[in-house]
Each structure stands twice: as structure tokens, then as C-alpha cells.
Amino acid sequence: MSISVQRRRATKSSSIEAVAGNGLLNRRALLGRGAVFAGAISAAPLGALTGAAAEPPAKEPLAEPPWSLEPGATIQPYERPSQFEKDVVRTLGNPDGKPGAQGARTPHHLLNGAITPNGLHFVVSHEGAPNIDPDKHRLVIHGLVKRPLVFTLDALARYPTTTRVTFLECGGNGAPLFSPQPLQANLQALHGLASCAEWTGVKLSTLLEETGIDPKAKWFIAEGADAPHLARSVPIKKALDDAMIALYQNGERLMPANGYPMRLLLPGYEGNMNIKYLRRIKLVEEPAMSFWEARTYAQILPNGKAYQFYLLQEVKSFITQPSPGLTLKEPGLYEISGIAYSGTGRIAKVMVSADGGRSWADAALQEPVMSKAFTRFRMPWRWDGGAAILQSRAWDEAGNVQPTRPEFVAKRGELKAVPPVGAVLNQHFNAITSWGVDSVGEVKHVYA
Amino acid sequence: MFTHSAPITAAWLALCLAAGAAFAEGPNLGKPLDAATIAPWDISIESDGSGLPPGTGTPAQGARIYAEKCAQCHGPDGKGGVAGVTAALLAPLFGGDPITDISAATKRIANFWPYSTTIFDYVRRAMPWQQPMTLTNEEVYALTAYILALNKLIGENDTMNAQTLPKVKMPNRDGFIMRFPEAM
């Protein structure tokens, strides 16, 4: 144990070393202060981290609650969350399934850790979830190959499999932040089109070893078996790098809305390119210029040109707790917690500010920090009951840094009019998100 | 725009396969299939027109098919604005001012879409909404011609087929920038 840690443990909680303005505390306090502090965090991530001796002693004798006095419920074959968690659900952008896209957003403000449960994984669907019989599903690989081949699901299951954790993010995640005014919506509405799961499947390069590749192939077209036959063009480089045919999501078969029975997984790449219900891969010389790449997922720039094949989801972070809707009940010690990720690789550093970016301090990163995966970050904070603006900023191992919103807007522009919250009117927003805390502890989306 | 040297990895893999398939032992559980077998699924139309099937269609033919199979969602005469669809479908299938706003709501075929072939490809694979892949190739050519004529990108009497469609000049063809060309 280092001298500094011993010294910190010997001091009272009120004197935890401040590391930046407006109450940010030394992150090592989170990890090194032992059972009392750590226990309080896991039991009450947001509410009750007041300083020692803040609460009067409890006087009511402890009693047996009713659930401790009778047998519990019969165990079910597939368990669902507690009835008390009924509000921890996705929000739907098109709940009636009208013609057009459907979105389901992940409630990050009600989750913790780095893995998104399968039922809460975000979805953007362009025509609903098909009901695919896995025994009748086929994957064809053809085009500029030496031998076109067709695979059944049973056949793929006999290939060497690999497992990796990776996030998926819709190109349109964060689109509300293109608004010229900060939209008053919660984190789920603003950044709920990103999730992270552990995926298991067969690397695409393994299958291409058997089909062979004509050296003229520079791209492949991936196509789904859903009603729109959704198709995207992907550089062949990605196929030879880390592209995977994913068969399992967090240990079980893919959810229907996430591509059952198989999807293309392109770690770090725009969500829409990770073709669900994958049924065909065609190696080609040039991209197909499908509707989704030539039009929908092309982002207009302030000069009237547009990005095409943006490919990467760039380095990004946001604070999940506190966030809008999670009101701070009283001044005291809190844990600021959030998610950082980069389509380029590992998160190298996350900094947090409580004073709107005037001062910053390093957040603690939860190990293991994995490439192209959500990384949970944490920062202890003593809220003094005054105004605060909370921000997080991430760096990845390639040196890319998450831009401030003014830096981002200078390059990518912003909308002329305030859009509806659910509208996706531009894409690939990765700048800093700011939460304003007022004197009664309410948290609002602000620009800073 | 997409001229690249061959990726070293791809060339290397191809060489390995040619030279020593015997040591590249895998499960080999994929079944070979020929082009005729794949053809019903091989619906990709590339931007140079590769993959376009035989057939022809005119705007007048397309107008009749449109009224029957498309207008219920996209509105009469491509004007959009019908009830019961999501906001994105309310926009008309034609028009559009020069783009001066970063909003995707300003995207139209004539002011944004870079390739005419995308219309054929998308209509055939995804439309009509309730019954995708039910249009004949002739119908898809006719609807493509109708939409292009609505946008004044072809004349009312022009015929679209595998030769004429890729030659339709799209005004915003050069309006795009690759964000990460090194990844391609």
C-alpha cells in the first residue's frame, strides 16, 4: 500500500483530495478507500453517497419483510426481470409499426456495467423483424471468389468460432444534438441507439479462405433476408480484418430484431452496415451504391457536400448517471458514471468536468478495457448543492479525441430549426454531451 | 473515385489458396453452387449498371403501376403526405432545392441521389412495402422511368432499360466525400 493511500484512509471523507473544480474528487479514492466506500457504491450507485456521519442513527428495530416469511415464486424456464424493474425497457420510435423505420432505444440511465442485456439492445429496423426458420436460412458467398459456396446454419456451427465484445451504434445515434437548442430529453432519447454485447460467431475471413478471393475484389455487398433485402457495401479490408458472422449474442442465439439467426458484425463500423438476417455476400470491385449508403446513411455537410461511407463510429462518451430524470436528492458524495467507446480501438482515457469544461480530471476506467467495446468510467464527486455542468471526454488508443460540441459544429454544422426529439436528421454525432445540474438537483441537457 | 491498389492481404490470401489449398484445411462444409442457382437472389445493381436485367419501361407505364401499387404510401402523383406512414415517407418523390441545410429532410432524388441505378435496385428489392420482390423487371423499369421523369431527369417519352438507365446524369453525382478513404 502506498503512503498516499494510507494517508487518505486516515483522513475523513470530507477531505478526499479534490482533483478538479466544483467537487471532483481523486479517482483513486474510488478504488482505494476500501470496503466502506466501495460497498456504498454498489448498493446505491446514485442516491445515498453522503459523507460519513451525515445520517442520524437508525432507531426502528429491523423486521422480517413478508417475502422472507413464505416460499418464493416457482423458477421459470426463461427468467424475466423483477416486476419492480418494469420501467427498465426500450423506448420505441414507431410503436405501431407504420411503414418506415422503427427504433428501440437502450435505457442507459437505468443500466450499469458495459454489457447491454439482449432484450434492451437497441434496434433500428427498416421493416420489422422477420420470423426466420433457422433450418431454412442460407448464407451464399459469391461474386469475385474462386468457388461460390452456400452455407447452412448447421454447417457454420462446425467452423472455428470466436467470441468478442463489441459495441454497435446507429449512425444516427445522438442526432438530437444537431439541434441548435439543447433538446430536453433523457439520455435514452439522445444516445440510446448504441449498445454493447458479447458476440460469438465465425470470422468472415475463415469462410473466404474456402471460397477464395479474386484479387480484383475491393468491396463486398452484404444483404439481409428481411423484407427490404437491406444491402450495404463494405471494404474487403474489413472482411480480412475482424468481420464476423455472429450467431450468438451474450451467450444465446441472436434476438430476432438483432438479426436471428445470423448477422454480419463489423466491430466499430456504423450500425446499419452490420447486416442482420445475413443471407448473401457478393465480392465486387466497386460499392453497389445501395439506397442506404448512397442516400440514407450519407451525411450532409455545411458546404452542401455529403459524407459517404463514413464507416467508423468515432470516439465518444456520455455520462449515464447522473443524467436527465435522475434527480440528485441532496448534497453529498455521488459517483459520476458513464460509457466511452471508439470504433478505432481501445479507450485510452476519459476525463470528467463538473464545471462545464473549465477544469478536468481523469476518470477511473473499469477493466478490462477492450477494443471497440463500451468502457465504463467512474468519477467520485461531491455535489455542494450548487449549479454544475457535468461533461465527459474520451480519448482512444490511436490518439483520437472526442470533440467539444463547438469544435464539432464548426466542422459538421447544426440544424437551422429545432427538430422533433426522435428525428434523425443528420448522423455521426460524437461530441461532448453536457448535463446541467441546478440547485435542487434536477439534471437537464445543456450546451456548454 | 474508387481506384485503389489491390489490398496486400487479399492478394496474399488468393496466392495462398492457389498455391496450397491442401494445407488450408477447413471444415469445407459450404456447398458449391453455380450462377444460375444464385441468380434469383443476385439482385444487386451496381452503379455502372452491372446486374441490370433485360426489360424496358416508360414513364407512362410507370404512372399506371404507381397509382395501383405505390400511391397509398407515397401519395398521388408522388406528392407524398399521406396518413399512416412515418414522417420520412411524407416527403414527395420529386423536387428539392439546392441543399443549403444539413438536415436529411432536404434530401431528394434530384438534389442528392448520386446514381440512377439506386432507384431500380431499391424499388425492386424493397417495394412495394407490403409485397417486396413481387414487381416484374418490366414494372421496375417503368416505375424507375416514372420517378426519373417526375424529377425531370429524363423526358416523358424516354425508355429505361439496362443501357439507358446507367447513363442518366444525376445532378449531385460529384457531391460526395469519402470520410475515411484509408479504410477502403
Chai-1 contact restraints between the chains, C-beta under 6 A:
chainA,res_idxA,chainB,res_idxB,connection_type,confidence,min_distance_angstrom,max_distance_angstrom,comment,restraint_id
A,N94,B,T86,contact,1.0,0.0,6.0,A-B,restraint_1
A,K98,B,V85,contact,1.0,0.0,6.0,A-B,restraint_2
A,K98,B,T86,contact,1.0,0.0,6.0,A-B,restraint_3
A,P99,B,C73,contact,1.0,0.0,6.0,A-B,restraint_4
A,P99,B,V85,contact,1.0,0.0,6.0,A-B,restraint_5
A,P99,B,W129,contact,1.0,0.0,6.0,A-B,restraint_6
A,G100,B,V85,contact,1.0,0.0,6.0,A-B,restraint_7
A,G100,B,T86,contact,1.0,0.0,6.0,A-B,restraint_8
A,G100,B,A88,contact,1.0,0.0,6.0,A-B,restraint_9
A,G100,B,L89,contact,1.0,0.0,6.0,A-B,restraint_10
A,H142,B,I38,contact,1.0,0.0,6.0,A-B,restraint_11
A,R147,B,P32,contact,1.0,0.0,6.0,A-B,restraint_12
A,P148,B,L33,contact,1.0,0.0,6.0,A-B,restraint_13
A,L149,B,G30,contact,1.0,0.0,6.0,A-B,restraint_14
A,V150,B,K31,contact,1.0,0.0,6.0,A-B,restraint_15
A,V150,B,L33,contact,1.0,0.0,6.0,A-B,restraint_16
A,F151,B,G30,contact,1.0,0.0,6.0,A-B,restraint_17
A,A155,B,L29,contact,1.0,0.0,6.0,A-B,restraint_18
A,R158,B,P27,contact,1.0,0.0,6.0,A-B,restraint_19
A,R158,B,L29,contact,1.0,0.0,6.0,A-B,restraint_20
A,Y159,B,P27,contact,1.0,0.0,6.0,A-B,restraint_21
A,E209,B,A24,contact,1.0,0.0,6.0,A-B,restraint_22
A,E210,B,G26,contact,1.0,0.0,6.0,A-B,restraint_23
A,E210,B,G30,contact,1.0,0.0,6.0,A-B,restraint_24
A,G212,B,L17,contact,1.0,0.0,6.0,A-B,restraint_25
A,I213,B,A10,contact,1.0,0.0,6.0,A-B,restraint_26
A,I213,B,L13,contact,1.0,0.0,6.0,A-B,restraint_27
A,I213,B,A14,contact,1.0,0.0,6.0,A-B,restraint_28
A,P215,B,A6,contact,1.0,0.0,6.0,A-B,restraint_29
A,P215,B,A10,contact,1.0,0.0,6.0,A-B,restraint_30
A,P215,B,A11,contact,1.0,0.0,6.0,A-B,restraint_31
A,P215,B,A14,contact,1.0,0.0,6.0,A-B,restraint_32
A,K218,B,H4,contact,1.0,0.0,6.0,A-B,restraint_33
A,I221,B,S44,contact,1.0,0.0,6.0,A-B,restraint_34
A,A227,B,P132,contact,1.0,0.0,6.0,A-B,restraint_35
A,P228,B,A126,contact,1.0,0.0,6.0,A-B,restraint_36
A,H229,B,R125,contact,1.0,0.0,6.0,A-B,restraint_37
A,P235,B,A183,contact,1.0,0.0,6.0,A-B,restraint_38
A,P235,B,M184,contact,1.0,0.0,6.0,A-B,restraint_39
A,I236,B,A10,contact,1.0,0.0,6.0,A-B,restraint_40
A,K237,B,P7,contact,1.0,0.0,6.0,A-B,restraint_41
A,L240,B,T9,contact,1.0,0.0,6.0,A-B,restraint_42
A,R280,B,W41,contact,1.0,0.0,6.0,A-B,restraint_43
A,K282,B,S44,contact,1.0,0.0,6.0,A-B,restraint_44
A,E286,B,F2,contact,1.0,0.0,6.0,A-B,restraint_45
A,A288,B,S44,contact,1.0,0.0,6.0,A-B,restraint_46
A,A288,B,E46,contact,1.0,0.0,6.0,A-B,restraint_47
A,M289,B,S47,contact,1.0,0.0,6.0,A-B,restraint_48
A,M289,B,Y115,contact,1.0,0.0,6.0,A-B,restraint_49
A,M289,B,T118,contact,1.0,0.0,6.0,A-B,restraint_50
A,F291,B,T118,contact,1.0,0.0,6.0,A-B,restraint_51
A,F291,B,Y122,contact,1.0,0.0,6.0,A-B,restraint_52
A,A294,B,P114,contact,1.0,0.0,6.0,A-B,restraint_53
A,A294,B,T118,contact,1.0,0.0,6.0,A-B,restraint_54
A,R295,B,W113,contact,1.0,0.0,6.0,A-B,restraint_55
A,I300,B,I99,contact,1.0,0.0,6.0,A-B,restraint_56
A,I300,B,I102,contact,1.0,0.0,6.0,A-B,restraint_57
A,G304,B,I99,contact,1.0,0.0,6.0,A-B,restraint_58
A,K305,B,G175,contact,1.0,0.0,6.0,A-B,restraint_59
A,K305,B,I177,contact,1.0,0.0,6.0,A-B,restraint_60
A,A306,B,F176,contact,1.0,0.0,6.0,A-B,restraint_61
A,Y307,B,I177,contact,1.0,0.0,6.0,A-B,restraint_62
A,Y307,B,R179,contact,1.0,0.0,6.0,A-B,restraint_63
A,Q308,B,F176,contact,1.0,0.0,6.0,A-B,restraint_64
A,F309,B,M178,contact,1.0,0.0,6.0,A-B,restraint_65
A,Y310,B,R179,contact,1.0,0.0,6.0,A-B,restraint_66
A,L311,B,F180,contact,1.0,0.0,6.0,A-B,restraint_67
A,L311,B,A183,contact,1.0,0.0,6.0,A-B,restraint_68
A,L312,B,F180,contact,1.0,0.0,6.0,A-B,restraint_69
A,G413,B,I102,contact,1.0,0.0,6.0,A-B,restraint_70
A,L415,B,S103,contact,1.0,0.0,6.0,A-B,restraint_71
A,K416,B,D101,contact,1.0,0.0,6.0,A-B,restraint_72
A,L425,B,S103,contact,1.0,0.0,6.0,A-B,restraint_73
A,L425,B,A104,contact,1.0,0.0,6.0,A-B,restraint_74
A,L425,B,A105,contact,1.0,0.0,6.0,A-B,restraint_75
A,N426,B,I102,contact,1.0,0.0,6.0,A-B,restraint_76
